[in-house]
Amino acid sequence: MKIGQVVREYGIPVNSLYFYIHNGLLVPPRKNHQYLFDERTIADLQWILELKELEFPLKTIHRLLSLRRISNLCTEADIQELKAIYRAQAETLREKEKKLAKARQILQDKLASLEARTASPGRTGVPLQMLPLLCCPHCGGELLLDHVSMSQKYVWQADLSCSCGYGAAIRDGILETGNVNTSPYDKPDTTRELYRDLPSRTLSLFERSYHWMEERIKKSGGTGHVWLETYVTAWFFLHNHLELLAPDDCLIVVDKFPETLRAYKKVIEEQGVPCPVLYIADASMQPPIRHHCIDRSMDFFGTNEHSFYHEDFYLDRMAPYFSRDCRLFGVYFFFRTGAAPKSMQRYLSMYPGASAHNFHWEWFRDHLQGQFRLTDSEDCGDSLDSGDNLGLGFHAAGEELHLGAYSAVMKGM
């Protein structure tokens, strides 16, 4: 039988047959540079397949084949060794069965726990204690609430208005300004679709940046802070690190898509809300919150995301909302200057109107230091391939995409 016939008859990949041959498990005769599987070789192959069904490792299978080749398993010594090998494998399978039974029970318990889990009764709205942080983004005036549905802690529904003519609304506990995203190149990402196919090396960069920022956030000390995180459709750091927030902190979450906010609001409620959270759907970069009320800001990919659709600098836009002692934490994706021509060409073709300065660390650093003082930074490493995904799909394989973590404070602090 030729090797192609063996593949078809036994359903074995040709690579497996060559592996067995090259490692001496099969020793077929050759004729005219072709392997011919005679009866003896077929018998060896059939025994290999039988022993694999019994979960023997290849090293042991090779030993058994050798015993048969030496004496055809006729000597008493070989029979005794064969028995010993079978007994050892039987004991190995018994131990494996115990471990599998234990693993099955653990999985059943986990499934039962998930099945028994009910939605958290902690439905949230706009926290009453955060209403003083709101104001008209046009004139800075007080916002009036009408047609209000509320509890002692939250506003669920309301119409908001200012004497200057500005209007907004609270719907299902989310403040919606009516400023919606208009870019045809953007869409809400409620299931992390943008990043689901990121390779492990790229995700490892995220993890390194997590550790770096966690350490600096903890060192910054204190509680009772007002946190801000925007562009959460790009990435939402604090959603995965709620333990960093104290009960007397406040978190303001701003995104251009109300769909994204609804998805995250539900997830955070199910986890248990550690502190008051205000969700604002706004695409204008002028959310209706008071100037200078933010003393902690998280920029996880926000500056990059802003530059996909705007020429100006994200943190300059947000600076009026930061207090004079505000601390910034964030990450910024970048290419070394001139080292990623294919990636930048793809990026600019995929996002017409995007900033050509995006993904340049020097540009980010120089603009940051216009109003802020960079206190610490670290290159968390690079990825040579970000995979075929929507989030970083412009990244050309082989070009180094770096992730830099940074912390900063307002100048004069």
C-alpha positions as CSV (number, residue, x, y, z in Angstrom):
1,M,0.0,0.0,0.0
2,K,1.3,3.4,-0.9
3,I,1.2,6.2,1.7
4,G,-1.7,8.0,0.0
5,Q,-3.8,4.8,0.2
6,V,-2.9,4.5,3.9
7,V,-4.0,8.1,4.5
8,R,-7.4,7.4,2.9
9,E,-8.1,4.0,4.5
10,Y,-7.1,4.9,8.0
11,G,-8.0,8.6,8.0
12,I,-4.5,9.6,9.3
13,P,-2.9,12.9,8.3
14,V,0.0,12.4,6.1
15,N,2.1,14.5,8.5
16,S,1.4,12.1,11.3
17,L,2.6,9.1,9.1
18,Y,5.8,10.9,8.3
19,F,6.3,11.7,12.0
20,Y,5.9,8.0,12.9
21,I,8.4,7.1,10.1
22,H,11.0,9.7,11.0
23,N,10.8,8.7,14.7
24,G,11.1,5.0,14.0
25,L,7.6,3.9,15.1
26,L,6.9,2.8,11.6
27,V,9.6,1.3,9.4
28,P,8.1,0.7,5.9
29,P,10.2,-0.6,3.1
30,R,11.1,1.8,0.2
31,K,10.9,1.2,-3.5
32,N,11.9,3.8,-6.1
33,H,12.1,6.4,-3.3
34,Q,8.5,5.7,-2.2
35,Y,7.3,4.1,1.1
36,L,5.4,0.9,0.7
37,F,3.3,-0.2,3.6
38,D,3.5,-4.0,3.7
39,E,1.6,-6.3,6.1
40,R,4.1,-5.9,8.9
41,T,4.1,-2.1,8.7
42,I,0.2,-2.1,8.6
43,A,0.2,-4.3,11.7
44,D,2.4,-1.8,13.5
45,L,0.2,1.1,12.4
46,Q,-2.9,-0.7,13.6
47,W,-1.3,-1.4,17.0
48,I,-0.2,2.3,17.2
49,L,-3.7,3.4,16.7
50,E,-5.0,0.9,19.2
51,L,-2.5,2.0,21.8
52,K,-3.3,5.7,21.2
53,E,-6.9,4.9,21.9
54,L,-5.7,3.6,25.2
55,E,-3.9,6.9,25.7
56,F,-0.4,5.5,25.8
57,P,2.2,8.2,25.2
58,L,4.3,7.8,22.1
59,K,7.4,7.0,24.0
60,T,5.7,4.0,25.6
61,I,4.2,3.0,22.2
62,H,7.7,3.0,20.8
63,R,8.9,0.7,23.6
64,L,6.1,-1.8,23.0
65,L,6.8,-1.8,19.3
66,S,10.5,-2.5,20.1
67,L,9.6,-5.4,22.4
68,R,7.5,-7.0,19.6
69,R,10.3,-6.4,17.0
70,I,12.9,-8.0,19.3
71,S,11.0,-11.2,20.3
72,N,7.5,-11.0,18.9
73,L,6.5,-10.9,22.6
74,C,7.2,-14.6,23.0
75,T,9.7,-14.6,25.9
76,E,8.5,-14.6,29.5
77,A,10.6,-11.6,30.3
78,D,8.9,-9.6,27.5
79,I,5.4,-10.8,28.6
80,Q,6.2,-9.7,32.2
81,E,7.3,-6.3,30.9
82,L,4.2,-6.0,28.7
83,K,2.0,-6.8,31.8
84,A,3.8,-4.2,33.8
85,I,3.4,-1.5,31.1
86,Y,-0.4,-2.3,30.9
87,R,-0.8,-2.2,34.7
88,A,1.0,1.1,34.9
89,Q,-1.2,2.6,32.1
90,A,-4.4,1.2,33.8
91,E,-3.3,3.0,37.0
92,T,-2.6,6.2,35.1
93,L,-6.1,6.1,33.6
94,R,-7.6,5.5,37.1
95,E,-5.8,8.5,38.4
96,K,-6.9,10.5,35.4
97,E,-10.5,9.4,35.9
98,K,-10.4,10.7,39.5
99,K,-9.0,14.0,38.4
100,L,-11.6,14.2,35.6
101,A,-14.4,13.4,37.9
102,K,-13.3,16.1,40.3
103,A,-13.0,18.6,37.4
104,R,-16.5,17.7,36.2
105,Q,-17.9,18.2,39.7
106,I,-16.2,21.6,39.9
107,L,-17.5,22.7,36.5
108,Q,-21.0,21.5,37.5
109,D,-20.8,23.6,40.7
110,K,-19.7,26.6,38.7
111,L,-22.5,26.2,36.2
112,A,-25.0,25.8,39.0
113,S,-23.7,29.0,40.6
114,L,-24.0,30.8,37.3
115,E,-27.5,29.5,36.7
116,A,-28.6,30.5,40.2
117,R,-27.2,34.0,39.8
118,T,-29.9,36.6,39.3
119,A,-29.7,40.1,38.1
120,S,-28.5,42.5,40.7
121,P,-31.4,44.5,42.3
122,G,-29.0,47.5,42.3
123,R,-30.4,49.3,39.3
124,T,-28.9,52.8,39.2
125,G,-29.7,56.1,37.7
126,V,-28.1,59.6,37.9
127,P,-27.0,59.8,41.5
128,L,-28.7,62.7,43.4
129,Q,-25.4,63.5,45.1
130,M,-23.8,64.1,41.7
131,L,-26.4,66.6,40.4
132,P,-24.4,69.5,41.7
133,L,-21.6,68.5,39.3
134,L,-23.9,69.3,36.3
135,C,-24.3,72.6,34.6
136,C,-25.1,74.0,31.2
137,P,-22.1,73.5,28.8
138,H,-23.0,76.7,26.9
139,C,-23.3,79.3,29.7
140,G,-22.4,77.4,32.8
141,G,-25.8,78.0,34.3
142,E,-27.9,75.7,36.5
143,L,-29.8,73.0,34.9
144,L,-33.5,72.6,35.8
145,L,-35.2,69.2,36.0
146,D,-38.7,68.6,34.8
147,H,-41.0,65.6,34.4
148,V,-38.8,63.7,36.9
149,S,-39.0,60.1,37.8
150,M,-36.7,59.4,40.8
151,S,-36.0,57.5,44.0
152,Q,-34.3,58.7,47.2
153,K,-30.9,58.0,45.5
154,Y,-31.3,58.2,41.7
155,V,-33.0,60.1,38.9
156,W,-34.4,57.6,36.4
157,Q,-36.1,59.9,33.9
158,A,-36.1,63.7,33.5
159,D,-35.9,66.6,31.1
160,L,-33.1,69.0,31.7
161,S,-33.1,72.7,30.5
162,C,-31.2,75.9,31.0
163,S,-32.5,79.5,30.7
164,C,-30.1,80.0,27.7
165,G,-32.1,77.4,25.7
166,Y,-29.8,74.4,26.2
167,G,-31.7,71.1,26.7
168,A,-30.8,67.5,27.6
169,A,-32.6,64.5,29.1
170,I,-32.1,61.6,31.5
171,R,-33.3,58.3,30.1
172,D,-33.1,55.1,32.0
173,G,-30.6,56.6,34.3
174,I,-28.2,57.9,31.5
175,L,-27.9,61.6,30.8
176,E,-28.2,62.0,27.0
177,T,-27.3,65.4,25.6
178,G,-28.5,64.8,22.0
179,N,-25.1,65.3,20.6
180,V,-24.6,62.1,18.7
181,N,-21.7,60.7,16.7
182,T,-22.0,61.5,13.0
183,S,-18.9,59.8,11.7
184,P,-19.7,57.0,9.2
185,Y,-16.4,55.4,10.2
186,D,-17.4,54.8,13.8
187,K,-19.9,52.6,15.6
188,P,-20.8,51.6,19.1
189,D,-18.9,48.5,20.4
190,T,-21.0,46.9,23.1
191,T,-19.3,43.4,23.0
192,R,-15.6,44.3,22.7
193,E,-15.9,43.3,19.0
194,L,-13.2,45.8,18.2
195,Y,-10.6,43.8,20.2
196,R,-11.9,40.3,20.4
197,D,-9.2,38.9,18.1
198,L,-6.3,40.7,19.6
199,P,-3.3,38.3,19.8
200,S,-1.9,37.4,23.2
201,R,1.2,39.5,22.8
202,T,-0.8,42.6,22.3
203,L,-3.1,41.8,25.2
204,S,0.0,41.3,27.4
205,L,0.9,44.9,26.7
206,F,-2.5,45.9,28.2
207,E,-1.8,43.8,31.3
208,R,1.6,45.4,31.8
209,S,0.0,48.8,31.6
210,Y,-2.7,47.7,34.1
211,H,0.0,46.8,36.7
212,W,1.9,50.1,36.0
213,M,-1.2,52.3,36.4
214,E,-2.6,50.4,39.4
215,E,0.6,51.0,41.3
216,R,0.6,54.7,40.6
217,I,-3.2,55.1,41.3
218,K,-2.7,53.5,44.7
219,K,0.3,55.7,45.4
220,S,-1.6,58.8,44.5
221,G,-3.6,58.2,47.7
222,G,-6.8,59.7,49.2
223,T,-10.4,59.1,48.6
224,G,-13.5,61.2,47.8
225,H,-12.2,61.9,44.3
226,V,-14.2,62.7,41.2
227,W,-13.0,60.4,38.4
228,L,-13.6,60.9,34.7
229,E,-13.2,58.4,31.9
230,T,-14.3,59.1,28.4
231,Y,-14.2,57.3,25.0
232,V,-15.1,54.0,26.8
233,T,-16.3,52.5,23.5
234,A,-12.5,52.4,22.7
235,W,-11.6,50.9,26.0
236,F,-13.0,51.2,29.6
237,F,-10.2,50.8,32.2
238,L,-12.1,51.5,35.4
239,H,-14.9,49.0,34.4
240,N,-12.3,46.2,34.9
241,H,-10.7,47.9,38.0
242,L,-13.7,48.9,40.1
243,E,-11.7,47.8,43.2
244,L,-9.5,50.9,42.7
245,L,-12.5,53.2,43.5
246,A,-13.4,54.0,47.1
247,P,-17.1,54.2,48.2
248,D,-16.8,58.0,48.6
249,D,-15.4,58.4,45.1
250,C,-17.5,59.5,42.2
251,L,-17.1,58.3,38.6
252,I,-18.2,60.2,35.5
253,V,-18.3,58.0,32.4
254,V,-18.7,59.8,29.0
255,D,-19.1,58.2,25.6
256,K,-20.4,59.2,22.2
257,F,-22.7,56.2,22.1
258,P,-25.6,55.7,24.5
259,E,-25.7,52.1,23.4
260,T,-22.2,51.5,24.8
261,L,-23.1,53.2,28.1
262,R,-26.2,51.1,28.5
263,A,-24.2,47.9,28.0
264,Y,-21.5,48.9,30.6
265,K,-24.1,50.3,33.0
266,K,-25.8,46.9,33.1
267,V,-22.5,45.1,33.7
268,I,-21.4,47.4,36.4
269,E,-24.7,47.1,38.2
270,E,-24.4,43.3,38.1
271,Q,-21.0,43.5,39.6
272,G,-22.1,45.8,42.3
273,V,-21.6,49.5,42.1
274,P,-18.7,50.5,44.4
275,C,-19.4,54.3,44.3
276,P,-21.8,56.7,42.6
277,V,-21.5,56.6,38.8
278,L,-22.8,59.2,36.3
279,Y,-23.2,58.1,32.7
280,I,-23.2,60.8,30.1
281,A,-23.9,60.2,26.4
282,D,-22.3,63.0,24.5
283,A,-20.2,63.3,21.3
284,S,-19.4,67.0,21.5
285,M,-16.5,66.9,23.9
286,Q,-18.5,69.5,25.9
287,P,-20.3,67.4,28.5
288,P,-22.7,69.2,30.8
289,I,-20.4,69.1,33.9
290,R,-18.9,71.9,35.9
291,H,-15.4,73.1,35.1
292,H,-12.6,72.2,37.4
293,C,-14.6,69.5,39.2
294,I,-12.5,66.5,38.0
295,D,-9.5,65.6,40.2
296,R,-8.7,62.2,38.7
297,S,-8.8,61.4,35.0
298,M,-8.3,58.1,33.1
299,D,-7.2,58.2,29.5
300,F,-7.0,54.6,28.3
301,F,-6.6,55.0,24.5
302,G,-8.8,58.1,24.7
303,T,-6.2,60.4,23.1
304,N,-5.6,57.9,20.3
305,E,-9.4,57.4,19.8
306,H,-10.0,61.2,19.7
307,S,-7.3,61.6,17.0
308,F,-9.1,59.1,14.8
309,Y,-11.7,61.7,14.1
310,H,-10.3,65.1,15.2
311,E,-7.1,67.2,14.5
312,D,-6.9,68.8,18.0
313,F,-5.5,67.3,21.2
314,Y,-7.9,65.4,23.4
315,L,-6.5,66.5,26.8
316,D,-6.6,70.2,25.7
317,R,-10.4,69.7,25.2
318,M,-10.8,68.2,28.6
319,A,-8.5,70.5,30.5
320,P,-11.2,73.0,31.5
321,Y,-12.9,70.2,33.5
322,F,-9.8,69.4,35.5
323,S,-9.1,70.9,38.9
324,R,-5.8,72.6,39.5
325,D,-4.6,69.5,41.4
326,C,-6.0,66.9,39.0
327,R,-3.9,63.8,38.4
328,L,-4.0,62.0,35.0
329,F,-3.4,58.4,34.3
330,G,-3.4,56.8,30.9
331,V,-1.9,54.8,28.0
332,Y,-1.0,55.9,24.5
333,F,-0.3,53.6,21.5
334,F,2.5,54.8,19.3
335,F,5.0,53.9,16.6
336,R,8.6,55.0,16.6
337,T,9.0,58.0,14.4
338,G,9.2,56.9,10.8
339,A,9.2,53.2,11.7
340,A,5.7,52.3,10.6
341,P,5.0,53.7,7.1
342,K,2.6,50.9,6.1
343,S,0.5,51.2,9.3
344,M,0.2,54.9,9.1
345,Q,-0.8,54.8,5.5
346,R,-3.5,52.2,6.3
347,Y,-4.7,54.2,9.3
348,L,-5.1,57.5,7.3
349,S,-6.8,55.7,4.4
350,M,-9.3,53.9,6.8
351,Y,-10.1,57.1,8.8
352,P,-10.3,60.2,6.4
353,G,-10.0,63.3,8.5
354,A,-7.9,61.7,11.2
355,S,-4.9,63.4,12.7
356,A,-1.6,62.5,11.0
357,H,0.1,63.1,14.3
358,N,-1.7,60.2,16.0
359,F,0.5,57.3,17.2
360,H,3.5,59.6,17.6
361,W,4.9,59.7,21.2
362,E,6.8,62.9,20.7
363,W,3.7,64.7,19.5
364,F,1.7,63.3,22.4
365,R,4.4,64.2,25.0
366,D,4.9,67.8,23.6
367,H,1.2,68.6,23.5
368,L,0.6,67.0,27.0
369,Q,3.3,69.3,28.5
370,G,1.5,72.4,27.2
371,Q,-0.9,72.4,30.1
372,F,0.3,69.3,32.1
373,R,3.5,68.1,33.7
374,L,4.5,64.6,32.8
375,T,5.4,62.9,36.1
376,D,6.2,59.4,35.0
377,S,6.0,57.2,31.9
378,E,7.0,53.8,30.7
379,D,7.1,51.9,27.4
380,C,5.2,48.7,28.2
381,G,6.6,46.9,25.1
382,D,5.5,46.4,21.6
383,S,3.5,44.1,19.3
384,L,4.5,43.2,15.8
385,D,1.1,41.9,14.8
386,S,-2.3,43.1,16.3
387,G,-4.3,40.5,14.3
388,D,-7.3,40.9,12.0
389,N,-9.6,43.0,14.2
390,L,-11.5,46.3,13.8
391,G,-9.7,48.1,16.6
392,L,-6.1,47.9,15.4
393,G,-6.6,46.4,12.0
394,F,-4.5,49.2,10.4
395,H,-1.4,47.8,12.1
396,A,0.8,46.3,9.4
397,A,2.4,43.0,10.6
398,G,6.1,43.4,11.4
399,E,6.0,47.1,12.4
400,E,6.4,47.7,16.1
401,L,3.3,49.1,17.8
402,H,4.2,50.3,21.3
403,L,2.1,51.0,24.3
404,G,3.2,53.8,26.6
405,A,1.8,54.3,30.1
406,Y,1.9,57.7,31.7
407,S,0.9,59.8,34.6
408,A,0.7,63.6,34.7
409,V,-0.6,66.5,36.8
410,M,-1.8,70.0,35.9
411,K,1.0,72.5,35.6
412,G,1.5,74.6,38.7
413,M,0.6,71.7,41.1
